Amino acid sequence: MRLGSYTFDTPLVLAPMAGVSDRVFRALCRRHGASYAPSEMTSANAELRATSQTCRRLNMDGEDSPRIVQIAGAIPAEMAAAAQAAVAAGAEFIDINMGCPSKRVCQQLAGSALLRDEPLVRRILEAVVGAVSVPVTLKTRTGWSRSERNAVRVARLAEDLGIAALVLHGRTRECAYQGDAEYDTIAQVKAAVSIPVIANGDITSPQKARAVLAYTGADGLMVGRAAQGDPWLFQRIRVYLETGKMLPPPSPTEVLSTARAQVGALHGLYGPGLGAKFARKHVGWYARWLPQGLAVRAAFNAIEQAGAQLAFLDNLWTQQHREAA
Ligand SMILES: Cc1cc2nc3c(=O)[nH]c(=O)nc-3n(C[C@H](O)[C@H](O)[C@H](O)COP(=O)(O)O)c2cc1C
């Protein structure tokens, strides 16, 4: 699949996840086989753009190419300005969020709420594509509601307006995250447009990855929640797609050294207080790979200080290392 000057062989993309796919997690997933990883959504709203959260999300220092910033909003001129600001901050692609079902985002008629207003979709896509010289991608859902699955129309519109690639989550806005993702609409969209289509939703294993690629004909896959606590999934999927072989799961020592490095980097990115909070979330997800994982998670959650979090993980690593030797 070609995207701007980049060529990807069946891209496996880390999904943008606000509060999860920060610069640290993106780098980790890319080291383990993710082809690229858009930023968490950044608000196009001019006031929100000045907040520390948006500034942090726009900071791509040290990030490998291609650097992709996702923007969310509903006002074409604001979206255009946000895209330009992201390019000025180093973005090599812009991704437009028309997929988020969150009430906070949808009440401002952004995210997947936009799908109900196709003329506005057109104005936003025109404004953003016209505002920047880098490729613009679109991430969206299959429609507003189960009875209004307009993804094929939106995809054709996007292709006509110069969108470089589409990511399609196999749920409607009404579905939020309930039920299983459906892939029929993704297959219909893939058949209807000639720009690359990336399938998203419930890709939880190498076998599911292969089945969704085969069923939809999609050019690549985007993985979100299944990568939480499992950055190794990208490599497992890649090897399975290429060879049919299943890699073994990560060992407890590998999990702990990965968690240790990530937690240290989170303290650096967010500062010790907020960093420790984000660390608890990620270590909670890693705990599934560890013996007595539930007890590990509970013990780690009780730790307040950043330094004590690192010491805890160091001790656990030493213990696991001894047991494995
Ligand atoms: C915690 C969380 C945060 C998310 N934040 C974003 C976001 O910032 N932008 C976006 O387009 N989608 C966001 N999503 C949706 C995901 O990108 C993805 O489309 C969705 O989770 C379905 O993929 P999955 O089944 O592989 O998780 C978020 C999802 C989760 C779980």
The ligand as an SDF file (V2000), in Angstrom:
LIG
                    3D

 31 33  0  0  0  0  0  0  0  0999 V2000
   -9.2790    4.2010   25.1730 C   0  0  0  0  0  0  0  0  0  0  0  0
   -9.6040    4.4680   23.7380 C   0  0  0  0  0  0  0  0  0  0  0  0
   -9.3380    5.7110   23.1820 C   0  0  0  0  0  0  0  0  0  0  0  0
   -9.6260    5.9620   21.8370 C   0  0  0  0  0  0  0  0  0  0  0  0
   -9.2750    7.1640   21.2940 N   0  0  0  0  0  0  0  0  0  0  0  0
   -9.4270    7.3790   19.9640 C   0  0  0  0  0  0  0  0  0  0  0  0
   -8.9100    8.5530   19.3380 C   0  0  0  0  0  0  0  0  0  0  0  0
   -8.2870    9.4040   19.9870 O   0  0  0  0  0  0  0  0  0  0  0  0
   -9.1220    8.6920   18.0120 N   0  0  0  0  0  0  0  0  0  0  0  0
   -9.7980    7.7520   17.2520 C   0  0  0  0  0  0  0  0  0  0  0  0
   -9.9550    7.9190   16.0540 O   0  0  0  0  0  0  0  0  0  0  0  0
  -10.2580    6.6290   17.8210 N   0  0  0  0  0  0  0  0  0  0  0  0
  -10.0770    6.4060   19.1350 C   0  0  0  0  0  0  0  0  0  0  0  0
  -10.4750    5.2240   19.6830 N   0  0  0  0  0  0  0  0  0  0  0  0
  -11.0400    4.1700   18.8070 C   0  0  0  0  0  0  0  0  0  0  0  0
   -9.9220    3.2330   18.3010 C   0  0  0  0  0  0  0  0  0  0  0  0
   -8.9960    3.9250   17.4970 O   0  0  0  0  0  0  0  0  0  0  0  0
  -10.4970    2.0570   17.4960 C   0  0  0  0  0  0  0  0  0  0  0  0
  -11.1470    2.5480   16.3630 O   0  0  0  0  0  0  0  0  0  0  0  0
  -11.4780    1.2270   18.3000 C   0  0  0  0  0  0  0  0  0  0  0  0
  -10.9870    0.9480   19.6140 O   0  0  0  0  0  0  0  0  0  0  0  0
  -11.7930   -0.1090   17.6020 C   0  0  0  0  0  0  0  0  0  0  0  0
  -10.6230   -0.8770   17.4220 O   0  0  0  0  0  0  0  0  0  0  0  0
  -10.2720   -2.1350   18.4010 P   0  0  0  0  0  0  0  0  0  0  0  0
  -11.4630   -3.0500   18.3990 O   0  0  0  0  0  0  0  0  0  0  0  0
   -9.0580   -2.7500   17.7750 O   0  0  0  0  0  0  0  0  0  0  0  0
  -10.0220   -1.5560   19.7600 O   0  0  0  0  0  0  0  0  0  0  0  0
  -10.2200    4.9610   21.0220 C   0  0  0  0  0  0  0  0  0  0  0  0
  -10.5140    3.7150   21.5990 C   0  0  0  0  0  0  0  0  0  0  0  0
  -10.2120    3.4520   22.9340 C   0  0  0  0  0  0  0  0  0  0  0  0
  -10.5010    2.0880   23.4920 C   0  0  0  0  0  0  0  0  0  0  0  0
  1  2  1  0
  2  3  1  0
  2 30  2  0
  3  4  2  0
  4  5  1  0
  4 28  1  0
  5  6  2  0
  6  7  1  0
  6 13  1  0
  7  8  2  0
  7  9  1  0
  9 10  1  0
 10 11  2  0
 10 12  1  0
 12 13  2  0
 13 14  1  0
 14 15  1  0
 14 28  1  0
 15 16  1  0
 16 17  1  0
 16 18  1  0
 18 19  1  0
 18 20  1  0
 20 21  1  0
 20 22  1  0
 22 23  1  0
 23 24  1  0
 24 25  2  0
 24 26  1  0
 24 27  1  0
 28 29  2  0
 29 30  1  0
 30 31  1  0
M  END
$$$$
